[in-house]
């Protein structure tokens, strides 16, 4: 059988976009995000909105996990530049998880659960790294660091 990848994408802080700019702008932002992500896909890959701020990409006919991870990295880079939406510049980001069939799971639900779990690991790691950067900035400014050192926070995110 052939391998295929499932990439699970969760937009970070989307509720904040809706709260700050309104639902109309949030909807346009989602469309812009989807269009930008779509341009990163290979012919034959499929992008779908699962609901709210969650998307999935089905990447058929991949050679290995690395190929799926490369697609995921291109999707993550979609957020390097801000989105111009109705006169506002919105800086977005996403947490992304990858699962490979049949290596990670052999059912649709199993694959979705695996990619979703990987995405939550990425989301937690991003949160930890953000805290580490704050601790490092406070230390550089001479402010007292929190209970955890930056090294401890980073090692916890691995």
Legacy VTK file of the C-alpha trace (Angstrom):
# vtk DataFile Version 3.0
C-alpha trace
ASCII
DATASET POLYDATA
POINTS 158 float
0.000 0.000 0.000
0.993 3.566 -0.493
1.761 6.054 2.244
-0.194 9.229 2.796
0.035 12.005 5.307
-2.517 13.922 7.301
-1.571 17.381 8.500
-3.701 18.982 11.221
-3.562 22.785 11.472
-4.961 24.879 14.314
-4.779 28.660 14.026
-3.364 30.212 17.191
-5.261 33.088 18.810
-8.067 33.114 16.226
-10.609 34.034 18.904
-8.513 37.140 19.556
-8.777 38.121 15.876
-12.575 37.861 16.055
-12.692 39.736 19.364
-10.440 42.567 18.196
-11.559 43.019 14.579
-15.025 41.406 14.440
-16.377 38.260 12.834
-16.510 39.693 9.304
-12.775 40.446 9.386
-12.176 37.050 11.029
-13.964 35.341 8.135
-11.897 37.229 5.547
-8.753 36.358 7.514
-9.696 32.643 7.417
-10.198 32.835 3.630
-6.822 34.554 3.210
-5.121 31.942 5.405
-6.730 29.124 3.406
-5.697 30.680 0.080
-2.108 31.147 1.267
-1.923 27.570 2.569
-3.444 26.186 -0.631
-0.576 27.721 -2.631
1.912 25.644 -0.589
0.386 22.303 -1.513
1.404 19.857 -4.196
-0.982 18.946 -7.023
-3.266 16.264 -5.588
-3.036 17.463 -1.962
-6.362 18.515 -0.416
-6.950 21.306 2.113
-10.184 21.217 4.121
-11.551 23.430 6.872
-12.686 21.169 9.686
-14.517 23.967 11.473
-13.743 27.073 13.459
-9.998 27.650 13.218
-8.987 24.089 12.303
-7.851 22.793 8.937
-6.501 19.508 7.631
-4.412 18.579 4.604
-4.523 15.145 3.044
-1.207 14.490 1.286
-1.463 11.316 -0.802
1.408 9.414 -2.395
4.222 10.501 -0.107
7.514 8.614 0.062
8.095 9.064 3.798
7.352 11.129 6.913
9.974 13.697 5.936
7.994 14.617 2.814
4.861 15.253 4.907
6.902 17.288 7.399
8.259 19.427 4.539
4.690 20.243 3.460
3.839 21.081 7.091
6.851 23.400 7.287
5.713 25.220 4.130
2.276 25.619 5.715
3.823 27.015 8.886
5.833 29.528 6.827
2.528 30.891 5.465
2.375 32.855 8.707
5.820 34.486 8.392
4.230 37.546 6.780
1.235 39.365 8.248
-2.163 39.202 6.568
-3.624 42.454 5.227
-7.337 42.193 5.986
-9.740 45.096 5.511
-7.148 47.719 6.377
-5.676 45.745 9.290
-2.392 43.867 9.488
-2.961 40.593 11.307
0.030 38.551 12.471
-1.077 34.954 12.541
0.458 31.663 13.533
-0.585 28.036 13.597
0.170 24.856 15.475
0.604 21.907 13.134
0.617 18.147 13.698
1.461 15.368 11.252
0.383 11.733 11.031
1.416 9.126 8.472
-0.701 6.225 7.193
-0.259 3.342 7.894
2.686 3.951 10.241
0.811 6.050 12.851
-2.719 4.712 12.405
-4.776 2.615 9.988
-8.205 4.235 10.397
-9.520 7.686 9.557
-10.320 8.412 13.217
-6.990 7.023 14.407
-5.099 9.161 11.919
-7.045 12.309 12.863
-6.472 11.616 16.563
-2.746 11.093 15.987
-2.341 14.302 13.931
-4.465 16.203 16.472
-2.320 14.924 19.365
0.857 15.943 17.494
-0.648 19.404 16.922
-1.349 19.807 20.651
2.261 18.866 21.429
3.344 21.608 18.989
0.920 24.090 20.581
2.254 23.339 24.075
5.850 23.585 22.830
5.081 27.002 21.291
3.601 28.152 24.593
6.658 26.893 26.492
9.039 28.525 24.036
7.136 31.803 24.365
7.553 31.612 28.143
11.255 30.818 27.715
11.722 33.902 25.555
9.968 36.003 28.215
12.236 34.574 30.933
15.307 35.226 28.764
14.178 38.810 28.067
13.568 39.424 31.782
16.977 37.978 32.647
18.662 40.155 30.010
16.866 43.197 31.435
18.042 42.269 34.946
14.525 41.463 36.131
14.135 38.505 38.464
13.473 35.333 36.511
10.454 33.156 37.253
10.702 29.912 39.164
11.820 27.985 36.079
14.972 28.769 34.217
14.758 29.248 30.474
16.728 26.017 30.007
14.209 24.117 32.109
11.313 25.505 30.116
12.936 24.608 26.814
13.791 21.085 27.959
10.181 20.628 29.097
9.000 21.456 25.579
11.017 18.669 23.945
LINES 1 159
158 0 1 2 3 4 5 6 7 8 9 10 11 12 13 14 15 16 17 18 19 20 21 22 23 24 25 26 27 28 29 30 31 32 33 34 35 36 37 38 39 40 41 42 43 44 45 46 47 48 49 50 51 52 53 54 55 56 57 58 59 60 61 62 63 64 65 66 67 68 69 70 71 72 73 74 75 76 77 78 79 80 81 82 83 84 85 86 87 88 89 90 91 92 93 94 95 96 97 98 99 100 101 102 103 104 105 106 107 108 109 110 111 112 113 114 115 116 117 118 119 120 121 122 123 124 125 126 127 128 129 130 131 132 133 134 135 136 137 138 139 140 141 142 143 144 145 146 147 148 149 150 151 152 153 154 155 156 157
